Each structure stands twice: as C-alpha cells, then as structure tokens.
Amino acid sequence: MQGEMLFKRLLRIKRGPVALFLRILSGLYGLGVDFRYKAYERGIKEIRVCPGFVLSIGNMVLGGTGKTPLTLRVAKWAYHKGYRVAVISRGYKGRLSKKRPLLVRDQTNIYLGPKEAGDEPYMMAKELAKTPVLIGRDRLKAMELANRLFGSDLFLLDDAFQNLSIKKDLDILILRGDEAKHSLFPAGILREPLDAIYRAHMLLFTGEPEADLKGFLPKDVPTFHMNQVPKALLDPIKKKTLPLTTLNKKPVLAFCGIGNPLGFKHTLEDLGAELLGFYQFPDHYLYNKMSLERLKKKPLREEALFVTTYKDWVRLEHLYPFPNLNNILVLLTEISIKGEKEFFSRIEQAFNLYKKGHGAE
C-alpha cells in the first residue's frame, strides 16, 4: 500500500534531482526492455509453443484499462460458441501464484479465494460458471495443465502483452489514447516503449487516440473502441439487483481499490449520486476489519449508501457481516464494443485458421 502511494507521489515530481534520477532509471529500464525483446527476436531466449490457440489481452500502461473485463467478455463469448476455453492468469497479488500452476475453478467448483489466487482470477472464477480458470507464473505450464484436465485448446491470457516467452496467435492491445503523454517506468506509467504497439494484432481504444500517439499506430491492424458501462447495482446482502436510478440524488460514500478509481467516481457522478466522500485504496487492496472501521468513522447521514465495485466486493465479502455497514451496494458494469460483430468475427477467423493449420475440424 505504501509502495503504491510513494510511486504516485514520485510521478507528480517533474523537476529537480528526483525527476532527473527517475528519468535516468527510465532510460536504463528502456535499455533492459529492448535487450529482452532482442533476446527473444534473435533466438537467445526461447519462445515456447503452447498446446492450443493463445489469445492475449494486455495494455501499455500500469493501472486499469479494462483488461480483465474484456477477458471475461471474450471468455463468455467463446464458451457460448462451444469452444473449449480456459482463462490463464498470473495471479497477481495471490499468495499461491508463485507456486506451481493451480486451478482456481473447474466447470463446477471454485477452489481458491482472492487471498490465494488474487482478486482478478477469483472474480473471473465467480463470473465464469462453466469455464476453467487457472493461475501460475509459468503460464505455459498452466495451459498444459488445462489441456490435460479439460482438453482446452483456446487459452485466454489476461494481462500478457509483455509476456514474450510464449508464442501468441492473437495479441489484443488495449490503449487509452493518451499513452504518448507518458514516460517509461519509473518516471512514468509506460510498461514499454510505444513502438511495441506494432506487435499487436488488434487494437482496442478506451478513448480517442491523441495526435502524438497516431505515429505509433500500425495502419494495417484492425482497430476498435470499447467502453466499460454501468449495467445495474447489486445488493450483495439481499442478493438482488437494483436499477441504476437507485443512486439518483442519493447521498453516497464511494470507495474502491482499482487501477482507474477516477473512472468509477465519474460514473457515479453521471448516475446522479450525491458524493459525500470518495475513498481510494491501492489497486488489489485486500480489505480487513480496520478498513471498514475507517469508512464507518466518516460523518455521514443515516440514509447514506456505501457504493463500491465488483472487483472490490470479492475482496470484501469474507468480512461479512459488516457491523453498521449493511447499506452497501456494488456497481455492476459490462464491456461495450463498437463494431462488436466484426471484433468477435476476427477472433473466430483467427481461431478457425489455427485449427485448420493444426489438422482440427
């Protein structure tokens, strides 16, 4: 938690010796990224081949751009198409993610919680009732396990654009549109130089591409736009959904620990909520009783609602019942893709081409 807060403070420093030091570190980091890429390109490091079609979803910046919600959307589409799909995650922040590949869920049961698997794999496991979800730092071994257990031959890799050790059949890159404004880590939030965009097979924008970015965009790559839009509210205590109008002109204390907290805040404001407070925790923050006590100490009107995201709820639910905090609602969202039919058609074409090349019907 303190590390993330320190990093955000450092990003605000634009001048002076600290800023200069960060720029030097960014230059060294960029050299390391370039050396790593060339090592794979020239065969010094091995690019491993997986037992199926590999679809990667990733981004260029630290923080949230909708990778996991898009992974969920593609996984549900693949399942309804009858494909033998499995979702593979690194299991970031999960206690067991550094160990051997592990099964978070199969077609019937969930075996690991957010502490063990990480919040995003657990959230996907809850959402994907019939689709295997696995975690593992070595994603190839996780895919091989899914292939052995379930016969999976379509693998969705959540947050894997920077993973060069695995041969990917389709690399989908999510871009915000403002990437050219930012510097490389640690002076900025870029995970690698912008010329890495050319590795992508498909681009998905969450905002309009700014002029400085357009020079880095390949002209022959299919490009789409997506938004994460509010769908409904969940009352997790009573286990029922409520319309979005529930928040209109209602006093709300909102809190979250996600990669893009301001997007959540703006959504609540657009829904007409009267924000009495907005509390930000670090991304992937694992809530405890002290966290809830801090929220309850806020001076609020009696009828005030506590509103959070679904990703936060999966890290909160183990604390239920919440003393004096039962008026909690969860904002549910969904991915909206402009040109959705063509987007999924291109995935289907790539998968069919893969199967044809590997002798599958």
Backbone torsions as a table, in degrees:
resi	resn	phi	psi	omega
1	MET	NA	-47.1	-179.5
2	GLN	-66.6	-35.7	179.6
3	GLY	-62.4	-42.2	179.7
4	GLU	-67.6	-39.6	178.7
5	MET	-64.7	-40.5	178.6
6	LEU	-63.6	-42.4	179.7
7	PHE	-61.6	-42.5	179.5
8	LYS	-64.5	-36.5	177.9
9	ARG	-68.0	-40.0	179.5
10	LEU	-63.7	-34.7	-179.9
11	LEU	-63.9	-25.4	-178.6
12	ARG	-77.8	-13.8	-178.3
13	ILE	-83.6	115.9	-175.7
14	LYS	-107.6	-17.0	-177.3
15	ARG	-135.8	164.0	175.0
16	GLY	96.1	-179.1	-175.2
17	PRO	-63.6	-33.6	179.5
18	VAL	-66.3	-44.6	178.8
19	ALA	-62.6	-41.0	178.4
20	LEU	-63.3	-43.6	179.1
21	PHE	-61.1	-41.7	179.2
22	LEU	-65.0	-37.9	178.5
23	ARG	-66.0	-36.8	176.4
24	ILE	-64.2	-44.9	178.2
25	LEU	-62.1	-37.6	178.3
26	SER	-63.2	-40.2	177.6
27	GLY	-61.6	-43.0	178.5
28	LEU	-66.3	-40.2	178.0
29	TYR	-61.4	-42.9	178.9
30	GLY	-62.3	-39.0	176.8
31	LEU	-62.8	-39.7	178.9
32	GLY	-65.3	-41.5	177.8
33	VAL	-62.7	-43.3	-179.8
34	ASP	-65.0	-42.2	178.6
35	PHE	-62.6	-42.1	-179.9
36	ARG	-62.7	-44.7	-179.4
37	TYR	-62.3	-44.8	-178.3
38	LYS	-66.1	-30.1	177.9
39	ALA	-64.0	-38.3	176.5
40	TYR	-75.6	-39.8	-178.0
41	GLU	-62.6	-36.1	-176.2
42	ARG	-96.1	4.2	175.2
43	GLY	83.2	7.3	176.5
44	ILE	-67.7	-40.2	172.7
45	LYS	-106.5	143.0	-175.4
46	GLU	-82.0	133.3	169.6
47	ILE	-96.2	114.8	-172.1
48	ARG	-88.6	146.9	-177.7
49	VAL	-101.2	135.2	-175.1
50	CYS	-99.5	161.0	-177.7
51	PRO	-82.9	50.1	-179.3
52	GLY	164.4	-173.4	-179.8
53	PHE	-82.3	126.0	-176.0
54	VAL	-109.9	118.1	177.7
55	LEU	-114.2	118.3	-178.4
56	SER	-105.6	140.7	175.1
57	ILE	-123.6	124.5	-177.4
58	GLY	-152.9	-171.9	179.5
59	ASN	-147.8	-175.2	-176.2
60	MET	-109.2	-8.5	-172.9
61	VAL	-124.5	158.7	171.2
62	LEU	-73.8	137.5	179.9
63	GLY	110.1	-176.6	-171.6
64	GLY	-89.4	133.6	171.8
65	THR	-132.4	3.0	179.6
66	GLY	101.3	21.9	-179.0
67	LYS	-61.4	-51.0	-176.7
68	THR	-67.5	-44.1	175.2
69	PRO	-58.9	-37.1	177.6
70	LEU	-68.7	-39.4	176.5
71	THR	-58.8	-43.5	177.0
72	LEU	-59.7	-44.4	-177.9
73	ARG	-63.0	-44.8	-179.8
74	VAL	-67.8	-37.4	179.6
75	ALA	-63.2	-42.8	179.0
76	LYS	-65.3	-40.5	177.3
77	TRP	-61.3	-46.4	-178.2
78	ALA	-63.6	-39.7	179.1
79	TYR	-63.6	-44.2	-179.1
80	HIS	-69.5	-21.0	174.2
81	LYS	-80.0	-7.8	-179.8
82	GLY	87.9	11.8	180.0
83	TYR	-77.9	151.2	178.2
84	ARG	-88.5	80.5	-171.8
85	VAL	-97.3	145.9	172.6
86	ALA	-136.6	142.9	178.4
87	VAL	-100.9	130.9	-177.4
88	ILE	-119.8	124.6	-179.8
89	SER	-126.6	151.9	174.6
90	ARG	-68.8	-24.3	-179.5
91	GLY	77.6	43.1	-176.1
92	TYR	-56.3	132.7	-179.8
93	LYS	72.2	1.4	177.3
94	GLY	-79.0	140.1	-176.6
95	ARG	-64.7	-28.8	-176.4
96	LEU	-105.6	4.7	-172.3
97	SER	-69.4	-20.3	-178.7
98	LYS	-85.5	-7.0	-179.0
99	LYS	-88.6	-163.4	-179.3
100	ARG	-62.5	163.7	177.6
101	PRO	-56.7	137.6	-176.9
102	LEU	-131.5	150.3	179.8
103	LEU	-90.4	119.1	175.7
104	VAL	-82.8	-42.8	173.5
105	ARG	-151.7	154.3	169.3
106	ASP	-108.9	-155.0	-177.9
107	GLN	-74.5	-8.0	-175.9
108	THR	-128.5	-35.1	-171.0
109	ASN	-128.6	154.5	171.2
110	ILE	-104.3	131.7	-173.7
111	TYR	-111.0	-21.8	-177.7
112	LEU	-126.4	145.2	178.0
113	GLY	-96.8	-175.5	-177.6
114	PRO	-65.0	-30.9	178.1
115	LYS	-65.1	-42.1	-176.1
116	GLU	-81.6	-41.4	-172.2
117	ALA	-97.8	-20.9	-168.7
118	GLY	99.4	152.5	-173.1
119	ASP	-68.0	-39.1	-175.8
120	GLU	-71.1	-44.9	175.1
121	PRO	-60.2	-38.6	179.0
122	TYR	-66.5	-41.9	177.9
123	MET	-60.3	-42.7	178.2
124	MET	-65.9	-37.2	178.8
125	ALA	-62.6	-36.8	178.6
126	LYS	-71.6	-33.8	-177.1
127	GLU	-80.4	-31.8	-173.8
128	LEU	-102.8	85.8	-170.7
129	ALA	-65.8	-23.7	-174.8
130	LYS	-122.3	9.6	-174.0
131	THR	-115.7	128.0	177.4
132	PRO	-62.3	138.6	174.8
133	VAL	-126.2	127.3	-178.4
134	LEU	-127.7	154.5	174.8
135	ILE	-124.3	156.8	176.4
136	GLY	168.0	136.1	176.7
137	ARG	-62.6	-38.9	174.8
138	ASP	-89.6	98.2	-173.8
139	ARG	-71.1	-27.4	176.9
140	LEU	-61.3	-45.5	179.0
141	LYS	-63.9	-35.5	177.7
142	ALA	-65.7	-40.4	178.2
143	MET	-67.7	-39.7	177.7
144	GLU	-63.0	-38.0	177.7
145	LEU	-65.4	-44.0	178.5
146	ALA	-62.9	-37.2	178.6
147	ASN	-65.5	-41.3	-179.9
148	ARG	-69.4	-43.7	-174.4
149	LEU	-77.3	-37.7	-170.0
150	PHE	-125.1	-2.9	-175.9
151	GLY	69.2	22.2	-178.7
152	SER	-60.8	137.4	176.9
153	ASP	-134.9	9.5	171.5
154	LEU	-131.8	115.9	-174.4
155	PHE	-113.5	127.1	176.5
156	LEU	-101.7	117.0	179.9
157	LEU	-100.5	112.7	179.7
158	ASP	-82.0	124.1	178.3
159	ASP	61.5	64.2	-176.2
160	ALA	-133.0	17.1	-179.0
161	PHE	-62.8	-35.0	-179.5
162	GLN	-84.1	-3.1	177.6
163	ASN	-82.2	105.8	-176.9
164	LEU	-98.3	-2.9	-174.6
165	SER	-81.3	-8.9	-176.9
166	ILE	-121.0	135.6	176.0
167	LYS	-72.4	121.5	-178.1
168	LYS	-109.6	136.8	-178.8
169	ASP	-87.3	-25.2	178.9
170	LEU	-149.9	117.3	179.7
171	ASP	-108.1	110.9	177.5
172	ILE	-100.7	124.0	-176.8
173	LEU	-113.3	126.7	177.0
174	ILE	-95.3	128.5	179.6
175	LEU	-122.5	140.8	177.7
176	ARG	-80.2	-30.8	-178.0
177	GLY	108.8	-17.9	-178.4
178	ASP	-109.7	16.5	-174.3
179	GLU	-57.7	-32.1	-177.3
180	ALA	-67.4	-14.9	178.4
181	LYS	-77.5	-15.1	-168.9
182	HIS	-107.0	156.2	178.6
183	SER	-98.1	167.8	175.2
184	LEU	-68.0	149.5	171.7
185	PHE	-55.9	140.5	4.0
186	PRO	-94.6	1.6	177.1
187	ALA	-74.9	-17.0	180.0
188	GLY	-149.6	-162.2	-174.3
189	ILE	-109.0	3.9	178.1
190	LEU	-72.1	134.2	179.8
191	ARG	-84.4	-22.3	176.5
192	GLU	-160.7	165.3	-178.8
193	PRO	-60.6	153.1	-174.5
194	LEU	-64.6	-23.4	179.4
195	ASP	-67.7	-7.8	174.9
196	ALA	-69.4	-15.4	-179.2
197	ILE	-57.2	-29.0	-176.5
198	TYR	-65.3	-15.4	177.4
199	ARG	-71.2	-19.0	-174.5
200	ALA	-71.7	143.8	174.7
201	HIS	-94.7	-22.9	177.3
202	MET	-145.9	144.9	178.2
203	LEU	-117.9	139.5	176.0
204	LEU	-127.7	120.3	180.0
205	PHE	-99.1	137.5	172.4
206	THR	-98.3	-6.9	175.8
207	GLY	-149.7	174.9	-179.9
208	GLU	-74.4	133.3	179.0
209	PRO	-66.2	126.9	179.3
210	GLU	-77.8	161.4	-172.2
211	ALA	-56.5	-41.0	-177.5
212	ASP	-65.6	-22.9	-178.9
213	LEU	-85.0	-26.7	-171.5
214	LYS	-60.1	-29.1	178.7
215	GLY	-68.7	-16.5	179.5
216	PHE	-96.5	-2.3	-174.7
217	LEU	-91.6	122.7	176.1
218	PRO	-64.8	140.3	-173.4
219	LYS	-81.2	-20.2	-174.6
220	ASP	-102.7	15.9	-178.5
221	VAL	-102.8	128.8	179.0
222	PRO	-57.7	133.6	-175.2
223	THR	-124.7	135.5	-179.0
224	PHE	-134.1	169.7	175.7
225	HIS	-124.6	143.0	178.7
226	MET	-138.6	154.8	175.0
227	ASN	-135.7	149.2	171.8
228	GLN	-99.8	113.3	-172.0
229	VAL	-114.5	147.2	178.1
230	PRO	-67.5	141.0	-177.5
231	LYS	-113.6	-46.2	-177.6
232	ALA	-169.0	177.3	173.7
233	LEU	-113.7	142.1	178.1
234	LEU	-110.8	127.6	168.5
235	ASP	-93.0	98.5	-172.5
236	PRO	-71.0	-19.2	179.7
237	ILE	-77.7	-47.3	179.8
238	LYS	-87.9	-5.4	178.3
239	LYS	55.7	51.0	176.4
240	LYS	-142.3	154.4	179.1
241	THR	-96.7	150.2	-178.7
242	LEU	-127.5	154.1	178.3
243	PRO	-70.3	157.0	-179.9
244	LEU	-62.8	-25.6	179.7
245	THR	-64.7	-12.0	178.0
246	THR	-56.5	-30.5	-176.3
247	LEU	-86.4	-11.8	-174.7
248	ASN	-61.9	119.5	178.3
249	LYS	63.4	20.0	178.0
250	LYS	-98.3	142.5	175.7
251	PRO	-70.7	129.2	-172.8
252	VAL	-135.6	134.7	164.2
253	LEU	-108.3	116.4	-177.3
254	ALA	-103.5	147.6	176.7
255	PHE	-149.3	151.1	-179.8
256	CYS	-164.7	159.8	172.4
257	GLY	-134.6	76.1	-175.8
258	ILE	-131.6	172.3	-176.2
259	GLY	-71.3	-26.4	-178.7
260	ASN	-129.6	73.0	-175.6
261	PRO	-65.2	-32.8	-178.5
262	LEU	-67.0	-31.0	175.5
263	GLY	-61.8	-40.1	176.9
264	PHE	-64.8	-44.7	-179.8
265	LYS	-61.2	-45.7	-179.1
266	HIS	-64.4	-35.3	177.8
267	THR	-62.7	-44.7	179.2
268	LEU	-62.6	-39.9	178.3
269	GLU	-64.9	-39.8	178.6
270	ASP	-65.1	-27.2	179.3
271	LEU	-83.3	2.0	175.8
272	GLY	87.8	10.7	179.8
273	ALA	-68.0	142.2	174.5
274	GLU	-92.6	96.3	-173.0
275	LEU	-74.4	112.5	175.6
276	LEU	-84.9	-19.9	179.9
277	GLY	-174.0	153.9	178.3
278	PHE	-137.7	111.8	-172.8
279	TYR	-107.3	123.6	-178.6
280	GLN	-106.0	126.2	169.9
281	PHE	-105.1	162.3	177.0
282	PRO	-62.3	153.9	177.0
283	ASP	-58.3	138.9	179.8
284	HIS	69.3	14.1	-177.5
285	TYR	-60.1	130.7	179.0
286	LEU	-94.5	111.2	-173.5
287	TYR	-69.2	152.0	174.2
288	ASN	-137.6	179.6	-176.3
289	LYS	-63.4	-32.6	178.5
290	MET	-65.5	-34.7	177.7
291	SER	-60.0	-45.0	-178.9
292	LEU	-68.9	-33.9	177.8
293	GLU	-63.0	-38.2	178.2
294	ARG	-62.9	-38.4	178.9
295	LEU	-68.5	-40.1	-176.8
296	LYS	-69.5	-22.4	-179.5
297	LYS	-76.8	-10.6	177.6
298	LYS	-66.1	133.2	177.9
299	PRO	-70.9	111.8	-174.4
300	LEU	-131.4	156.8	171.3
301	ARG	-72.2	152.6	-173.5
302	GLU	-59.5	-33.8	-175.6
303	GLU	-88.3	5.4	-176.8
304	ALA	-63.4	143.2	177.9
305	LEU	-102.2	141.9	171.6
306	PHE	-97.1	124.1	-175.7
307	VAL	-124.9	134.9	179.2
308	THR	-141.7	-176.5	-179.7
309	THR	-96.3	165.7	178.5
310	TYR	-66.7	-36.8	177.5
311	LYS	-60.7	-35.9	176.8
312	ASP	-73.3	-37.3	-177.8
313	TRP	-60.4	-38.2	-178.7
314	VAL	-66.9	-17.6	175.5
315	ARG	-95.3	-4.5	-178.0
316	LEU	-105.9	-30.0	-166.6
317	GLU	-61.5	-24.9	-179.8
318	HIS	-69.3	-13.3	-179.4
319	LEU	-90.2	-8.3	-177.6
320	TYR	-64.3	141.1	5.8
321	PRO	-79.5	148.2	-179.5
322	PHE	-98.2	112.5	178.2
323	PRO	-61.7	125.0	177.1
324	ASN	60.2	22.0	179.5
325	LEU	-139.0	46.1	-177.3
326	ASN	-89.9	-13.5	-179.9
327	ASN	-88.6	57.4	-177.3
328	ILE	-107.5	137.1	177.3
329	LEU	-125.9	151.6	-178.5
330	VAL	-117.9	126.7	178.0
331	LEU	-81.2	121.7	177.1
332	LEU	-98.3	137.6	-178.7
333	THR	-128.4	169.4	175.2
334	GLU	-145.7	159.7	-179.9
335	ILE	-89.5	130.3	174.4
336	SER	-114.0	122.5	-177.4
337	ILE	-113.5	124.3	175.6
338	LYS	-76.1	123.3	-173.8
339	GLY	80.8	35.2	-175.2
340	GLU	-55.8	-42.6	-177.7
341	LYS	-60.2	-45.7	179.7
342	GLU	-68.8	-36.6	179.1
343	PHE	-56.9	-51.9	-179.3
344	PHE	-73.0	-29.0	176.6
345	SER	-62.4	-39.5	179.7
346	ARG	-68.3	-36.7	175.0
347	ILE	-63.9	-44.7	180.0
348	GLU	-62.2	-42.4	178.6
349	GLN	-61.8	-42.8	179.8
350	ALA	-65.3	-39.9	179.8
351	PHE	-67.5	-43.2	179.1
352	ASN	-64.1	-37.7	177.7
353	LEU	-64.8	-39.7	176.6
354	TYR	-61.4	-48.5	-178.9
355	LYS	-61.7	-39.7	178.9
356	LYS	-63.6	-40.0	179.6
357	GLY	-72.6	-16.3	-180.0
358	HIS	-111.3	18.0	172.6
359	GLY	74.2	18.8	178.6
360	ALA	-92.2	154.0	178.5
361	GLU	-80.3	NA	NA
